[in-house]
């Protein structure tokens, strides 16, 4: 019987001396899942990835890969491969020999390992660059070679440590699509560490939001975005206004808000929050191509935003200092647990 999960973390903790980097986390990653570990710097996501790889020893708990407890096994026996942020290609080796290197270390004959390396260079559309040195490649091409090198050992799970961070925005989007294509074609789980909310939303089947060594929420990207569990998650994934509401906190998506403005209007008297609306003043207008983000603030320092289409904004433009009211439908309110 095939294991239900490619990776299971069971009460995993990582300590560096008295500092706790990962605090008793549990997670199940189903077969052939693209999982993104997302969070701010220092949240524990990279430590978690390195523990799965075997590059960091766990302090407590267990890690299972395809149903086998690998917690005490060295990296080479875990069935994982890791692609590093720096790519770490050997500068003196051709692309072909870079990809074939791990097979060479396993004693695979030259003809066989080169044939397999060419196959995987073809998988990432780099077969024509087999004889080039890494210094003669662009950043995106180096990344593809590093990806082929990680995949050539046919891992059960591929681990990626911020693989797109060094690329320019245009190339980042293209490589994002390539990673998703490869993951689907190979039908293995990818675990991808990133600090980019956009990247995680675009790639993940399972998005895991971490903070302070803990998993704050895990689920499909749409579920996390539509129903954030906490003020931290709502703020970190972006696109939400987090507001006080009847003794608690709520999240309202910025694209569900509407803006009404009285230019040079009188100063607003009374409470700044009344039902599903906020009275305040325009603080900032940011043009973002197809949308315009308008941020408002109240005298008490409460801040919220609305996302308007380019046409909506230019039909009724506002400027910083305009008196304004931000409103939303009752159905747009999502209560936050904490």
Legacy VTK file of the C-alpha trace (Angstrom):
# vtk DataFile Version 3.0
C-alpha trace
ASCII
DATASET POLYDATA
POINTS 338 float
0.000 0.000 0.000
1.380 3.384 -1.048
1.922 5.884 1.801
-0.694 8.644 1.932
1.890 11.356 2.488
5.192 12.153 0.812
6.351 14.059 3.908
5.153 14.114 7.507
6.522 16.321 10.251
5.520 15.091 13.694
6.052 17.526 16.594
9.346 18.739 15.113
11.421 21.187 17.140
14.769 22.785 16.339
16.842 24.545 18.984
20.114 26.408 18.596
21.288 26.520 22.184
18.464 28.207 24.113
16.966 29.769 20.957
13.996 27.912 19.476
13.976 28.205 15.668
11.132 25.737 15.039
8.638 25.063 17.809
6.802 21.706 17.861
5.347 21.828 14.331
3.355 19.084 12.619
2.545 18.982 8.910
1.391 16.430 6.333
2.200 16.845 2.646
0.151 14.587 0.376
1.578 12.798 -2.647
2.733 14.996 -5.551
1.984 18.281 -3.778
3.608 21.643 -4.459
4.082 22.979 -0.929
5.336 26.499 -0.208
6.721 27.420 3.210
6.043 31.131 3.515
6.922 33.665 6.163
9.120 36.592 7.205
12.845 36.293 7.791
13.609 34.269 10.898
10.240 32.487 10.977
11.790 28.989 10.811
10.984 28.049 7.211
14.583 27.469 6.074
15.420 25.540 9.250
12.403 23.343 8.538
13.568 22.706 4.969
17.096 21.887 6.109
15.787 19.427 8.707
13.777 17.634 6.018
16.933 17.499 3.876
19.051 16.220 6.759
21.365 19.244 6.729
20.181 20.178 10.235
19.590 17.702 13.045
16.170 17.862 14.672
16.056 18.532 18.409
12.757 16.716 18.963
10.121 14.961 16.872
10.165 12.860 13.714
10.318 13.336 9.947
8.772 10.710 7.674
9.298 10.537 3.903
7.012 8.141 2.044
6.142 6.553 5.371
9.765 5.918 6.433
11.205 7.660 9.475
14.315 9.439 8.180
14.986 11.564 11.262
18.381 10.000 11.908
19.376 9.201 8.320
22.046 11.168 6.396
20.864 13.311 3.443
21.920 10.799 0.784
19.645 8.111 2.250
16.487 10.218 2.541
15.304 10.231 -1.059
15.401 14.017 -1.227
17.359 16.478 -3.350
17.944 20.137 -2.588
18.271 23.115 -4.902
20.077 25.972 -3.197
19.434 29.696 -3.554
22.955 30.245 -4.945
22.624 27.284 -7.395
26.164 26.185 -6.282
27.263 25.014 -9.731
30.891 23.906 -10.125
32.499 26.690 -12.205
35.118 24.399 -13.813
32.604 21.793 -14.997
30.383 21.947 -18.054
26.614 21.929 -17.654
26.631 18.249 -18.598
29.205 17.341 -15.950
27.491 19.504 -13.328
24.261 17.581 -13.823
26.076 14.236 -13.945
28.221 14.915 -10.855
25.979 13.258 -8.265
25.676 10.177 -10.485
29.476 10.068 -10.748
29.695 10.109 -6.949
27.363 7.103 -6.907
29.648 5.163 -9.232
27.498 5.371 -12.388
29.516 4.717 -15.547
30.433 7.732 -17.682
28.302 6.886 -20.706
25.241 6.148 -18.574
25.543 9.236 -16.384
26.067 11.510 -19.405
23.044 10.012 -21.149
20.945 10.615 -18.040
22.342 14.149 -17.635
21.410 14.991 -21.252
17.914 13.657 -20.625
17.427 15.965 -17.666
19.003 18.944 -19.416
16.385 18.344 -22.089
13.682 18.314 -19.431
14.627 21.894 -18.459
15.241 22.993 -22.079
19.043 23.210 -21.687
20.260 20.310 -23.852
21.885 22.716 -26.366
24.021 24.222 -23.573
25.469 20.926 -22.341
29.090 21.838 -23.116
29.040 25.386 -21.721
30.594 26.464 -18.437
28.275 28.103 -15.859
30.005 31.499 -16.277
28.712 31.649 -19.849
25.084 31.214 -18.784
22.483 33.722 -17.654
21.029 33.494 -14.151
17.915 31.772 -15.429
19.966 29.260 -17.406
22.131 28.499 -14.368
18.982 27.892 -12.387
17.725 25.402 -14.959
21.021 23.508 -14.812
20.872 23.446 -11.007
17.319 22.150 -11.235
18.355 19.377 -13.645
21.200 18.435 -11.294
18.780 18.157 -8.373
16.304 16.058 -10.346
18.733 13.653 -12.038
18.892 11.436 -8.933
15.113 10.968 -9.188
14.293 12.176 -5.661
11.014 11.387 -3.942
10.874 15.016 -2.763
12.590 18.105 -4.203
13.532 20.835 -1.734
13.965 24.403 -3.019
15.470 27.185 -0.899
14.241 30.526 -2.332
15.178 29.422 -5.882
13.722 32.487 -7.638
15.033 35.279 -5.411
18.088 36.083 -7.552
16.105 36.467 -10.797
14.624 39.613 -12.298
10.792 39.921 -12.090
10.136 38.903 -15.706
12.332 35.799 -15.492
10.936 34.960 -12.087
7.440 34.594 -13.557
8.732 32.399 -16.406
10.687 30.132 -14.063
7.707 29.916 -11.748
5.731 28.375 -14.596
8.603 25.998 -15.371
8.775 24.775 -11.783
5.058 24.067 -11.723
5.252 22.271 -15.084
8.094 20.055 -13.898
6.377 19.231 -10.630
3.260 18.087 -12.459
5.184 16.092 -15.085
7.368 14.326 -12.521
4.482 13.799 -10.068
6.652 14.288 -6.988
6.332 16.732 -4.115
8.204 20.024 -4.222
8.779 21.907 -0.948
9.656 25.499 -1.774
10.766 28.120 0.753
9.890 31.696 -0.138
9.166 35.052 1.477
7.048 36.123 -1.522
3.292 35.936 -1.057
2.739 36.243 -4.811
5.124 33.363 -5.516
3.450 31.086 -2.986
-0.046 31.905 -4.273
0.984 31.192 -7.864
2.757 27.895 -7.178
1.357 26.182 -4.127
-1.186 23.429 -3.763
-0.450 23.716 -0.048
0.608 27.069 1.428
2.129 26.980 4.920
2.403 30.362 6.646
5.014 30.394 9.408
5.950 32.910 12.091
8.203 32.746 15.121
8.928 29.038 14.601
5.251 28.088 14.387
2.825 27.185 11.604
0.134 29.866 11.766
-2.010 28.460 8.935
-1.769 25.749 6.284
-4.140 25.170 3.392
-4.844 25.807 -0.256
-3.821 29.357 -1.238
-7.409 30.418 -1.940
-8.578 29.126 1.441
-5.782 30.958 3.269
-6.452 34.180 1.357
-10.242 34.035 1.722
-10.215 32.890 5.350
-7.031 33.984 7.141
-6.889 32.557 10.651
-5.302 35.547 12.362
-4.389 39.199 12.015
-0.790 38.140 11.314
-1.775 35.885 8.402
-4.177 38.467 6.960
-1.510 41.182 7.056
1.336 38.981 5.834
-0.368 37.522 2.779
-1.539 41.023 1.852
-4.648 42.401 0.224
-6.612 42.675 3.489
-7.638 45.426 5.844
-7.363 44.286 9.468
-9.752 46.314 11.599
-11.209 46.328 15.136
-14.795 45.104 15.210
-17.149 44.511 18.165
-14.357 43.718 20.605
-12.421 41.559 18.144
-10.667 41.876 14.810
-11.888 41.388 11.259
-10.273 41.091 7.832
-11.830 42.763 4.799
-10.326 42.262 1.357
-9.178 45.554 -0.122
-10.668 44.705 -3.512
-14.124 44.377 -1.921
-14.058 47.908 -0.516
-15.527 51.024 -2.089
-14.436 54.649 -1.796
-16.561 57.799 -1.524
-14.785 61.133 -1.299
-15.722 64.732 -0.608
-12.936 66.950 -1.911
-12.178 69.742 0.560
-15.042 68.433 2.704
-15.554 69.324 6.364
-13.643 67.494 9.058
-15.584 64.390 10.000
-17.158 64.400 13.444
-18.057 61.357 15.539
-16.709 57.785 15.443
-14.323 56.889 12.672
-15.766 53.356 12.289
-19.549 53.154 11.795
-20.945 49.804 10.702
-19.263 48.615 7.515
-17.383 51.847 6.815
-14.461 54.001 7.919
-14.258 57.774 7.754
-10.843 59.284 7.206
-8.537 61.003 4.763
-6.575 59.844 1.726
-2.983 59.200 2.801
-1.433 57.702 -0.331
-2.268 56.883 -3.937
-0.170 54.214 -5.674
-0.538 53.496 -9.387
0.123 49.787 -10.008
-0.788 49.381 -13.664
-4.188 47.695 -13.912
-5.090 48.768 -10.371
-4.655 51.810 -8.155
-4.185 51.330 -4.417
-5.612 54.128 -2.289
-4.665 54.149 1.400
-6.734 56.077 3.910
-6.003 56.918 7.520
-7.986 58.245 10.458
-6.952 60.769 13.070
-6.473 57.878 15.506
-3.925 56.282 13.161
-6.119 53.479 11.821
-5.087 52.613 8.250
-6.940 50.779 5.483
-6.781 50.517 1.700
-8.968 50.039 -1.344
-7.955 48.568 -4.708
-9.602 50.287 -7.654
-9.357 49.457 -11.330
-7.449 52.009 -13.377
-10.728 53.111 -14.980
-12.569 53.370 -11.645
-9.855 55.551 -10.202
-9.499 57.889 -13.165
-13.282 58.340 -13.393
-13.220 59.666 -9.803
-9.607 60.518 -8.874
-8.548 61.438 -5.348
-5.407 62.988 -3.925
-3.786 62.843 -0.470
-5.710 64.968 2.012
-9.189 64.377 0.543
-11.865 63.521 3.106
-13.150 60.053 2.339
-15.288 57.131 3.449
-14.254 53.525 2.895
-17.138 51.035 2.911
-17.706 47.328 2.290
-20.632 44.870 2.232
-21.453 42.991 5.434
-20.736 39.699 3.635
-17.117 40.777 3.063
-16.318 40.654 6.807
-14.194 37.723 7.961
-13.793 37.400 11.730
-10.249 36.607 12.878
-9.685 33.999 15.568
-6.762 35.884 17.171
LINES 1 339
338 0 1 2 3 4 5 6 7 8 9 10 11 12 13 14 15 16 17 18 19 20 21 22 23 24 25 26 27 28 29 30 31 32 33 34 35 36 37 38 39 40 41 42 43 44 45 46 47 48 49 50 51 52 53 54 55 56 57 58 59 60 61 62 63 64 65 66 67 68 69 70 71 72 73 74 75 76 77 78 79 80 81 82 83 84 85 86 87 88 89 90 91 92 93 94 95 96 97 98 99 100 101 102 103 104 105 106 107 108 109 110 111 112 113 114 115 116 117 118 119 120 121 122 123 124 125 126 127 128 129 130 131 132 133 134 135 136 137 138 139 140 141 142 143 144 145 146 147 148 149 150 151 152 153 154 155 156 157 158 159 160 161 162 163 164 165 166 167 168 169 170 171 172 173 174 175 176 177 178 179 180 181 182 183 184 185 186 187 188 189 190 191 192 193 194 195 196 197 198 199 200 201 202 203 204 205 206 207 208 209 210 211 212 213 214 215 216 217 218 219 220 221 222 223 224 225 226 227 228 229 230 231 232 233 234 235 236 237 238 239 240 241 242 243 244 245 246 247 248 249 250 251 252 253 254 255 256 257 258 259 260 261 262 263 264 265 266 267 268 269 270 271 272 273 274 275 276 277 278 279 280 281 282 283 284 285 286 287 288 289 290 291 292 293 294 295 296 297 298 299 300 301 302 303 304 305 306 307 308 309 310 311 312 313 314 315 316 317 318 319 320 321 322 323 324 325 326 327 328 329 330 331 332 333 334 335 336 337
